[in-house]
Amino acid sequence: MKVLLFITGHSQLHEYNYFNKFLQQTSLKCDIFIYCNNASIAPHIVKYYQEFPQTNKQLFITTLNSGYRTGGMEAMSRAIQMGVFHGYDYVIHLHPDVFLTESIYLNKILYTNLENDTVFFMTRYFPDDPNHFSSDFFIFKPRLLTVNIFFAELYTYTDSPEHYLYHVIKKYNVKHQVVKRFDNDNWSPRRIDDHLKLYHEHDLELVKGKFIVYLTFMGGGLGDKLMDLMGLCVMCKYIDKIPGVGFNRYVKNYVWGTNFYDTSLFSFGGGLVLDPVDYEYTVTSPNASISLSPYFMFNYLKQLGNLTLQDISESYRGLIKPSRQIVEMIPVETRGAYGIHLRKSDKIITTAKVSDLRNENSLDEFYIIMNALMSDVKDIVSKEPGAIFLVVSEDTLWKFEIMEMISKFGDVKFIKLNYTTNQNTDSVLDLFALSQCKEILQGVKYSTFSMTAAIIGNCKLRNYAHFVSGTNLVNAWNSVIEINGQKASILTGDCILGYSGFIVKNRNQEPCA
């Protein structure tokens, strides 16, 4: 697949430097053609052009300029006339101040549409104007474009370039597809868009800081990964950087299965970049789910001033959503259900095993917690005839055993999820289904899986660790969600004694404050 980035600019100069840096952090394989209609900046633009590492690149400078309104369309028309696009499967047109921070979704569009007859892939950024296409970014297949539509009314059309694009594509009945960019189809305020991860920004002072901070290790299960990911995104929000992770870089086999998860099952916010090729900073989380929790995050970010613990805690929510595929697999009645998360396998320990009893359970503790949970369930059933429950667990036999016990309490209903044959897809479904429940009951002392579900869904959590322990690790997240009927406005750190916070380093592995 041959792809050409066709970059059209006029007065932009330093933008090419940042454009190049962002591009090298992605996995997009492409050639470069820079079209500049401003000859006065020629000596300077050459320097930035030469810094692009692509072997196949061209710089074209001309004095021909039809102006702001049609200058970009004029560049497209001239390039067609000059045969610049010949031999390419795709041409991606954009401006030098439209920075490509990630290429995963873009690559997916390119590969999945390679053999079909769609010519243009357009985006929108005006929510109340259906008769426009974004002019700062679009994709087309030059071999399928048989007419130079850009030239059609180039010097007579008097409306905006966005309306011109829409007008000529409709006029010539060119087959096209609208690609989602912003969730609300609104460019304002300027930000990294939700889908293509494009960052159209004119203020270079803002651009300078937007380079990737990479979370060096994402181990553990799904909950551990997602909690650390949320912490990284919160940090990057306040220090104005781009979060980046290798979500499946470290795959390991556990008692309950592997920790490889299909990232297409999630919709990640916070401008997250998956599997960046390069990055400026690294973050290490020594203790998964704790090192990047609100307590350590607040202590790190409070130096910025005017930030409260509640500000930071609220930022953990809304960063992770289910994909459309997962949404369609969750029954509607889940919203009125009580979620029960059961764990066995690696959460139940023997005395011969050295463990942290704050997040794992001795056999005696396990039975105490389960007795307390079942007592609550019995109380719910007695007060709410027809109560609905969603029970999830990595241990299927244990799950059905508990469901059978609950059914003897009275009139109850159970949510049945339509599982696939893929264990890890089913784990993702379990997590997002739990997040839709009105309350989650945890069947072990501490589980990042159901904690994450509670954060995602902003739902109440019942935890029973206080029946067996003086310190409760779950309280590290009590400023984000309501736990056992309470929400914390202050975190003392007592529950996480012995745990350490995250570490930020620059490219030279020097610590950063």
N, C-alpha and C positions, 0 to 999 in steps of 0.2 A: 504494500500500500504506500503510494507516494503522496505526501502531504506538503503543501506550500503555505507558509505563513506570509501573507501579503500585508505588510504594515504600511499604512498611509499616514503621513504626518506633514505638518507645516512648520510651526515654530518650536515644536518639542525637540529637546536636545538631551538633557540629562536623563529624561525618561527612558531612553534606549539603554542606559546603563542598568537601571532597575528592571526594565523589561527582560534584559538578558539574564540577570541574576535570578529572577523568578522562574524564567523558562528552564534554566538549568536545574532547578529543584523539582521539575516534573519529569515524567517518563515519555513525553511526546517526542516522537522522531519526525523531524521535518526539515525542509529547506527554508531559507529566508530570502525574501525580496523586500527591500525597503524602498518605498516610493516617496520622495520628498519634493514638494513643489515650492521650495524656498532656497534659492541658490546662495543666499547671503550667509547661511550657516554651514555651507559645504565643508570648510576646513575642519570644523569641530565634529560634525556628524561622522566623518570618515573614521575618526579615532574610535568612536563607539561601535561603528559597523565592524571594524577590524577585530574587536574583542569577542564577537559572536563566534563560538567554536565550530559551528556548522561548516563543513567543507564546501557545500554547495550553497553559496549565498551571493546576492547581488545588491548593489546600491545604485539607484537611479535618481538623479537630481535634475529638475527641470524648472524653467521659469514660467511655464504654462500653468496658470492657476485661475480657475473660474470662481474662486471665492469660497467662503465658509460653507455656504448653503449647498453647493454642488461640487466642491473640490474633491471630496472622497469618491463621488460617483464618476467624476472625470478621470481620476486615477484608475478606477476599475475599467472604464471604457478604453482608455489608452493601452492598458496592459493586455486587454483582449486583442486589440488591433496589432500589438507588437508580438503576439504569440507567447507571452510570458507564461501563460497557464497550460500550455500544451504539454501533454504527457503526465499530468497530475490527476490522481483520483479525486483529491479534494483540494480546494483552496479555502483557507480560513482568513477572512479579512478582519482586521482590527486596527486600532490606533495604538501608537506607542505608549499611551497612558492607560491602556486597558491591559492590566497585568494578569497573566495566567498563573494562578497560584497552585493549581492542581489540574491534572489531566485525566483522572480516572473516568469521570462521567463523559468528558469529551471523547476519550478513546472509545468508550462504549458506543457512543453515537456513531462514530466513524466506522467501527467494525461491523456493527449490526445493520447498517444501512448501505454497506459497500455495494451489494449486488442488486439493490432495488432501483426503481426509476424515479425516486424523489430527487429533485434538482437542488432546491434550496432548503436550508435549515435556519430558521429565523427565530429571534427572541423579541420580547417586548419589555419596555420599562416605563410606559405611561398607563396607569391602571384604568383611566377613564376614556381612553382613546382606542377603540377597536380597529381604526383604520391606519395603523402605523406598524412598522417593523423597526427594531433597533438598528441604527446605522453604524454604531461603534463596533459591532461584532456580528458576523453572519458567516455561514459556510455554504459552499456550493460545489457541484460536480461540473467542471468545465466541459467534459466530453458530452454532457447531456444538454448543455446550454447552446442551442443552435443559432440563437439570435443575440446580438449585442444589445440587450435591453437597457443597459446603463446609458447608452448614447441616445436612445429614442427621443426624449424630450429634454435633453441635458441643458440646453441653453434657452429654453422657453418656459420650463416649469418654474413656478414662482413660490411654491410652498416649501415646507421643510424637507430635509433629506429623508427623514423617517417616513413622511407621507409619499415622497417620491418612490422609495423602495416598494412600499405597499402598492402604489398606483401601477408601476410597470410590471410587477409580478402578477397582479390581477389582470392587467390589460392584455398581457401576452399569455395568460392562462398557464403559467409555469407551475408545475407541480411542486409543492412545498410542504414543509412540516414546521409547526411552531414548537420550539424546544423551551421547556421551562427554565427560567433563570432565577428570578426573584419569586418567592412564594406569593407575594402580594402584587407582583408585576409593577413594582414601584422602585425606581432607582434611588429615591431619596429616603433617608440620608445615605450618602455614599458609603458603601461597605462591600465586603466580599459577598457576592451573591450566593444564594442558598444551594444552587445546583451545579452550575458550570464552574463555580469558584473563581469567577472573574472579579478583578478589583479595579474599577474605573475611578481613578483618583487624580485630581489636578494639583493637590497640595503635596509637594514632594517631601515636605517635612514629616507628613504623616506616613508617606510611603517608606521612608528610610528605616523606620522602626519595624515595619511589617515583614520581618524575616522569621523563618521557621525556628521554633523551639521544639526539639525532638525528645520524646520520652524514651529513654534508652532501653528499658526493659518492660515488657508487658507479659508477665507470667501469671500463674494461678488460673482460676476459673473465670467464667464470664463476669461474675460480679466484681471480682478483683480488677479485671481489665477495664470495665466500664466506670468503676469508681475512680480509678486513677486517671482515666481519660477525662472524666468530668472535672477533676481537680486541675489537670493541665489546661483545659479550655478556660476555666475561671481565671487562672493565673495570667494566661495570655490576653484575656479580655482587658485586664487592668494594666498590664505593662505594654499593651499595644503590639503584640507579636502574633505570629501565626502558629497554632498548635499543630504538631505533626507526630504521627505514631506509626509504628510497624505492628499493626494489630495482630498479625499471625506470624510474626518473625520468630518467636520462640514457642514452638509447639512441643507439648509434653504429654505423655500418657499418664493418666491418673486412675484411681480406682473406679471412678465414675465415667471414664472415657478420655478423649483428647480435648485439648483446649483450643482447637481450630474452629473458627466460626466464620461463616460466609458474611462478609461485610455488606453485601447487597441487601441483607435482611434488615438493615438499620438505616435510619436517616439521621446523619450526624450534623449537629449545628456547631456554632462557635467558630466557623471558618476552618474546621478541621481538615488537614491534609493527610491522606493515607499513603504510607510508603514513600515518603519524599526521597529523592535521589541525594539531595544535599540539604544541609541545615547549618545555621549559625550558632545555635546554642543547644545544649543538652540538659535534660532534667532527669535526675535519678531518684527513684522512689524506693528507699530501703525496705519499707514495710508496706506491702500492697494494701490499699484501701484506707490506710491510716496516715501515711506520710504526706499525702496531698489532701487530707481532710480539712474541714473549715478551721479547726484550731490552729494548725500549722500555717494554713493559707492566710489567716488573719494576721498572725504574727509576722509573716513575710511582707504582706501588702500594706500594713498599717503605716509604714514609713511614707507612703504616698499621701497620707493626710486625708481628712474628710471621708474616711471609709469606716463603716460600722461592721460589726460581725454579721448583722442581719443583711446588710447590702451584699456581702460576700456569700452568705448562706443562700440567699435567694437566687444567686447566679448559678448555682449547681443544677437548678431545675430547668427543664425545657431544652436541654442540650442533646438529648437522645430520644428519638421517636421510632416507631416501627415502620417498616416499609409497607407499601400498599399490599404486598403479598401477605404479610403477617396480619395486617389490619383485617383483611378479608377472612382470616382464619379464626378470628376471635368472636364468639357468639355475643350478640347484643346484650343478653341478660347478665353477662359477666359484671356489668357496672353495678348491679345490685347485689353482688355476691360477697361472701366472706372468703378471702383467700387463705389457704393453709399451706405453708411451706414446710415440708418434712425433709429431714436429712438423716442419713445414716453413714454408710461407707467410711470415708476418712474423717468424719466429724466425731466419731465415737472411738475413744482411745483406750489402750490398756496401760497398766502401771509400768510396763516394761518400755514404753515409748516415751521419749523426752518430748514434751509438748508445751505449748502455751495454753494454760487452762482458761485464758480469757476468751479464746475463740474456738476452743475444742471442748468436748464434754467427756467426763468420765462416765462409766456405765450408770453409776448411781445418780449422777446429775441428770443424765439423759432421761431416766425414768421420772425423776422429780418434775422436770420441765414438761414432759409429755402428760403427766397427770394433771398439772396445772392447766395446760392447754385444753385437754379434754373436758375439764371441769368448766372452763369458759364456754366451750362449744355446747355443752349440755345446757348451760344457762341461756345461751342464745336461742337454742331450739325451743326451750320452754317458754320464752318470751316472744318469739317470732315464729309461729307455725308456718310451715312452708319455706323456711329459711333456705337460701341458696348457698352452696359451698363450691369452691374450686379448690381441689386438692392436687398439689404437684409435688413430685419427688423424683430423685434420680434412682430410687429403689421402688420399682413397680409393685412388688409383692407387699412391701410395707405400706404403700399408698392404699392399695385395695383393702388391706387389713384394717387400716384406720377408717376408711370409708364405710366398711361394714359395721364397725363399732358405732360410728356416728348415726347410721341409719336406724339403729336400735333406740336412739334417743327420742324419736318421734317423727313428725311429718317434715321431711327434708327433701331437697332436690340437689343434684350434683351437676355441675357444668362438665360436659364432655367435649374435650378438644379433639379435633380431627388431626391426629398426629401423622407425620410422614414416616418414611423408612430411615430418615437421617436423624440420628440421636441429637446432634448439635443444633439442627434446625428446630427440633422439638424443644430443646432447652431454651432457645430464643423465643419460641411461641409461649412456653411456660412463663418466662419472665415478663413479657409484655401483657399476657393475659392477667397475671398477678397485678400488674400496674393499673389495670382497669377496675380492680375490686375496690369496694368502699373501705375495707380494712384488711390488713394482713396479719395473720397469727404465725409467729415463728416457732417451729418445733425443735430448735436447737438454741444454744446460748448466743451464738453470733453467726450470722450468715450474710455475706456481702450480696448474694444473689437476691434475696428478698428485700434487703436494704435498698439495693439499686432499684428494684421494682417500685418500692414505696416512694423513692425520690422522683422517679420518672413520672409516676401517676399522682404525686402529691397526696398520697393516701395515708391513713393512720396505720400505725404499727403497734402490735402487741408483742412484747418480748418478755421472756420469763427468767432471764439470767439472775434477776435480783432474788430469786428463790434459793439460789445456790452459791452466790458470790457477792462479796462486798463491793467490788469494782465491776463496772459493766462497760465493756468496750463499745457497745452500741451507742452509748451516750456521746461518743465522738461526733455523731451525726444528728444529735438532738436539736441543733439550731436550724437544721434544714427541714426536718419532718417532725410531726407530733408522735411521740413514743409514750405508750401507756398513759395517754390522756394529757401529756404535758409537752411543751416546747420550750427549749432553753433560750434565754436571751444572753446568757454568759456561759462560756466554756472554761473550766478551771484547768483542764488537762490531767486531772487526777486519774481518769480512767485509761490514759495512754502513757503512763509512766513507763519508761524503758524503751519506748518507741522514739524514733527520730524523724525529723522532718525531711522534706525533699532538698536536693542539692542542685543548684544551677551552675553550669560552667559554659565558658565560651568555646570557640573553635580550637583554641590552644589548650583546652582543659584547665583553664584558670577559673577559680570560683568567682561568681558574679553576685553582688549584693542584691 
